[in-house]
Amino acid sequence: MGGAQAEADGPDFWSVARVDAGDVLNMRAVPRSTSRKVGEIPPNVRGLKNLGCQGGPTFSQWSRMTLSDRKAASKDRWCMVEYGGKRGWVAGRYLAE
């Protein structure tokens, strides 16, 4: 798996958000929902190492957006994270600062 082609801004760590109890956040080999799954992250996990994001607005732009603008923009954002010794891409809409 290659490194993230990512922006340098954003938090050092993420928390999982908006994932139902009993469900998981899938980690993917590449930033696409149809990509091979490389791991699972339980809901409410904190401290996911941020290895960079791509697509959508920068973190600075994101922090100034309205909630509805964030919701629309988050569909294009993917972030490389590290969890349980594995690295993978997750949909940015399921991450919180």
ABEGO torsion letter per residue (X at the ends): XBBBBBBABEBABBBBBGBBBGBBBBBBABBBAABBBAEBBBBGBBGBBBAEBBEEBBAAAAAABBAAAAAAAAAABBBBBBBGGBBBBBBAAABBX
